[in-house]
Amino acid sequence: MAISDSFSSRKPGRRSIRSFVLRQGRLTTAQAQALDTLWPAYGLDWQPQIVDWDKVFNRSAELVVEIGFGNGDALIHMAALEPERNFVGIEVHPPGVGSALQKIEKQGLQNVRLIAVDAIDVLEQMFAANSLSELRLYFPDPWPKKRHHKRRIVNAGFLDLLAEKLVAGGRLHMATDWQEYAEWMLAVAQAHPAFSNLSANNSYIERPHWRPQTHFERRGLRLGHGVWDLIFVYN
């Protein structure tokens, strides 16, 4: 069976509450071909055990994780900008994974690997304690309705998990175009004793040079949304 047809068979068991809804967008021919032919080179299947990332990348380097990379534009840009660091992108939607695989191959990047599994499962099982230099979370689903707030990925438990996985001085970089979610992110992170706000006034920062505008960001700006970046440091 082709990889593009068997994506769901390589996932861990489902939890009752997820921070995303798996939308089965239509794969283009090129995306499906990328999943079939490029996944063995740049993808990593789910495994409920710690991964030896030095072996995966054939080198020892700082490890940066991006959760929900969409079509991969920001991930590929950042990996090309910082070739001295290793990047792991996590995304559950096959069309986005297929697009990212194409871009990695086109640019000949060797410092990017992709995982197509829920990020919480990946962080819990596949990364050792104190192994991440940075986690980047750009424009996650804001779940704006109050009854859905429990689905938001940013919560105290998420930060507890990151406090276990980040190295001392490691960073959490978040961005959103929903003001209420930005305020939520800020409040949750400010309240966690293991993290300190990098902003001089304990609020938001300007978009740093390494983060390009994403597809979702441009869409938000067209709709008149603001954009808020936050960077917290693990103490």
Wavefront OBJ file of the C-alpha trace (Angstrom):
o trace
v 0.000 0.000 0.000
v 1.319 3.471 -0.860
v 2.385 5.718 1.988
v -0.128 8.364 0.889
v -2.926 5.765 1.323
v -1.774 4.475 4.696
v -1.018 7.627 6.681
v -3.638 6.930 9.356
v -2.267 3.446 10.016
v 1.010 4.828 11.382
v -0.516 6.856 14.236
v -0.712 6.163 17.984
v -4.031 5.659 19.728
v -6.429 8.583 19.928
v -7.009 10.655 23.055
v -10.510 11.912 23.850
v -9.564 15.588 23.404
v -7.381 16.769 20.555
v -6.157 20.258 19.710
v -6.956 19.757 16.019
v -9.528 18.311 13.664
v -8.060 16.091 10.975
v -9.350 17.557 7.719
v -8.792 15.136 4.886
v -7.905 17.631 2.187
v -7.477 16.339 -1.309
v -3.951 15.314 -2.200
v -2.600 16.550 -5.497
v -0.774 14.039 -7.664
v 2.543 15.695 -6.823
v 1.833 15.648 -3.071
v 0.861 11.987 -3.156
v 3.989 11.152 -5.116
v 6.109 13.053 -2.588
v 4.571 11.078 0.282
v 5.317 7.826 -1.521
v 8.854 8.594 -2.671
v 10.310 11.213 -0.296
v 8.916 10.136 3.066
v 11.614 7.458 3.580
v 14.293 10.158 3.208
v 12.749 12.996 5.209
v 9.907 11.482 7.245
v 9.878 9.622 10.514
v 7.148 7.166 11.461
v 5.571 7.100 14.908
v 7.427 5.120 17.553
v 6.604 5.051 21.276
v 10.226 5.442 22.320
v 12.967 8.053 22.481
v 14.536 8.778 19.100
v 18.293 9.120 18.673
v 18.174 12.414 16.774
v 21.932 12.557 16.320
v 21.634 9.318 14.383
v 18.619 10.532 12.390
v 20.476 13.656 11.238
v 23.935 12.068 11.177
v 25.246 14.852 13.394
v 24.840 16.484 16.794
v 23.178 19.905 16.677
v 20.592 22.036 18.440
v 17.100 20.659 17.930
v 14.195 22.927 16.949
v 10.612 21.665 16.691
v 7.774 23.380 14.849
v 4.254 22.193 15.635
v 1.674 22.492 12.860
v 3.863 23.585 9.963
v 0.985 23.782 7.461
v 2.398 23.684 3.945
v 5.955 23.962 5.258
v 6.864 27.447 4.029
v 8.001 28.791 7.414
v 9.711 25.538 8.391
v 11.705 25.359 5.161
v 12.620 29.052 5.341
v 13.884 28.716 8.909
v 15.808 25.501 8.241
v 17.556 27.128 5.281
v 18.285 30.237 7.373
v 19.838 28.212 10.214
v 21.649 25.263 8.599
v 23.638 24.687 11.783
v 20.468 23.570 13.629
v 18.315 20.458 13.140
v 14.587 20.976 12.563
v 11.693 18.607 13.194
v 8.324 19.624 11.757
v 5.091 18.096 13.039
v 1.929 18.214 10.927
v -1.035 15.831 10.709
v -2.557 16.885 7.371
v -1.189 14.824 4.454
v -1.422 17.564 1.768
v 0.735 19.878 3.889
v 3.230 17.101 4.566
v 3.403 16.306 0.861
v 4.021 19.961 0.013
v 6.763 20.247 2.624
v 8.487 17.118 1.331
v 8.595 18.619 -2.155
v 10.161 21.833 -0.825
v 12.762 20.010 1.251
v 13.823 17.980 -1.764
v 13.868 21.001 -4.079
v 16.161 22.944 -1.740
v 18.299 19.936 -0.894
v 17.945 20.465 2.848
v 19.477 17.820 5.084
v 18.554 19.402 8.425
v 14.770 18.820 8.298
v 12.681 15.789 9.236
v 8.892 15.517 9.331
v 6.504 13.631 11.605
v 2.794 13.207 10.811
v 1.460 12.441 14.296
v -0.254 14.483 17.005
v 2.402 16.743 18.525
v 1.609 15.869 22.130
v 2.170 12.164 21.451
v 5.432 12.998 19.697
v 6.726 15.246 22.470
v 5.774 12.791 25.182
v 7.253 9.692 23.564
v 9.891 10.567 20.968
v 11.973 13.308 22.620
v 14.198 12.854 25.650
v 14.136 15.208 28.619
v 16.204 18.371 28.132
v 16.690 17.712 24.420
v 14.971 20.641 22.668
v 16.584 24.010 22.122
v 13.390 25.618 20.872
v 9.759 24.889 20.187
v 7.878 27.019 17.667
v 4.097 27.150 17.513
v 2.717 29.434 14.823
v -0.989 30.122 14.336
v -2.474 27.059 16.029
v -6.227 26.569 15.898
v -7.593 29.217 18.321
v -10.777 27.294 19.101
v -12.608 30.609 19.662
v -15.832 29.222 21.146
v -15.659 29.027 24.920
v -16.870 25.426 25.004
v -13.893 24.477 22.817
v -11.192 26.197 24.893
v -10.302 22.805 26.376
v -8.986 21.888 22.917
v -6.408 24.666 22.807
v -2.920 23.244 22.700
v -1.524 26.015 24.886
v -2.392 25.191 28.473
v -0.622 24.507 31.762
v -0.147 20.833 30.930
v 1.480 21.697 27.605
v 3.924 23.999 29.361
v 4.639 21.329 31.966
v 5.578 18.993 29.113
v 7.816 21.602 27.478
v 9.518 22.294 30.793
v 10.547 18.649 30.780
v 11.742 18.582 27.165
v 13.495 21.957 26.754
v 17.108 22.537 27.705
v 17.849 25.254 30.268
v 17.560 28.523 28.382
v 15.448 26.866 25.688
v 12.736 28.939 24.058
v 9.042 28.701 23.322
v 8.052 30.951 20.409
v 4.329 31.349 19.754
v 2.383 33.471 17.289
v -1.320 33.977 16.622
v -3.641 36.326 14.768
v -6.466 35.954 17.314
v -6.200 38.620 20.002
v -8.155 36.642 22.594
v -5.925 33.623 22.053
v -2.830 35.846 22.270
v -4.067 37.072 25.635
v -4.728 33.456 26.658
v -1.200 32.382 25.612
v 0.327 35.291 27.475
v -1.653 34.616 30.661
v -0.945 30.872 30.656
v 2.787 31.278 30.023
v 3.172 34.175 32.470
v 1.571 32.056 35.183
v 3.964 29.122 34.715
v 6.904 29.298 37.137
v 9.321 27.590 34.750
v 9.088 30.238 32.012
v 10.081 33.895 31.717
v 8.836 36.348 29.128
v 11.547 37.598 26.785
v 9.588 40.813 26.176
v 10.972 43.818 28.011
v 7.478 44.791 29.130
v 6.187 41.275 29.798
v 3.851 41.294 26.815
v 4.442 40.707 23.094
v 7.402 41.174 20.752
v 7.850 42.253 17.160
v 7.950 39.413 14.635
v 11.583 38.220 14.694
v 13.545 38.119 11.471
v 13.695 34.323 11.370
v 9.910 33.902 11.253
v 8.487 34.607 7.798
v 4.855 35.504 7.338
v 2.889 32.275 7.071
v -0.065 31.445 4.847
v -2.392 31.637 7.850
v -0.867 34.935 8.938
v -1.371 36.536 5.540
v -4.961 35.308 5.530
v -5.507 36.799 8.980
v -4.033 40.122 7.939
v -6.355 40.219 4.926
v -9.239 39.745 7.345
v -8.030 42.671 9.424
v -6.569 40.642 12.269
v -3.549 41.733 14.249
v -0.599 39.415 14.799
v 1.036 38.736 18.158
v 4.383 37.024 18.776
v 5.499 35.791 22.195
v 8.810 34.263 23.249
v 9.277 32.627 26.628
v 12.506 31.208 28.002
v 12.673 28.050 30.078
v 14.486 28.955 33.296
l 1 2 3 4 5 6 7 8 9 10 11 12 13 14 15 16 17 18 19 20 21 22 23 24 25 26 27 28 29 30 31 32 33 34 35 36 37 38 39 40 41 42 43 44 45 46 47 48 49 50 51 52 53 54 55 56 57 58 59 60 61 62 63 64 65 66 67 68 69 70 71 72 73 74 75 76 77 78 79 80 81 82 83 84 85 86 87 88 89 90 91 92 93 94 95 96 97 98 99 100 101 102 103 104 105 106 107 108 109 110 111 112 113 114 115 116 117 118 119 120 121 122 123 124 125 126 127 128 129 130 131 132 133 134 135 136 137 138 139 140 141 142 143 144 145 146 147 148 149 150 151 152 153 154 155 156 157 158 159 160 161 162 163 164 165 166 167 168 169 170 171 172 173 174 175 176 177 178 179 180 181 182 183 184 185 186 187 188 189 190 191 192 193 194 195 196 197 198 199 200 201 202 203 204 205 206 207 208 209 210 211 212 213 214 215 216 217 218 219 220 221 222 223 224 225 226 227 228 229 230 231 232 233 234 235
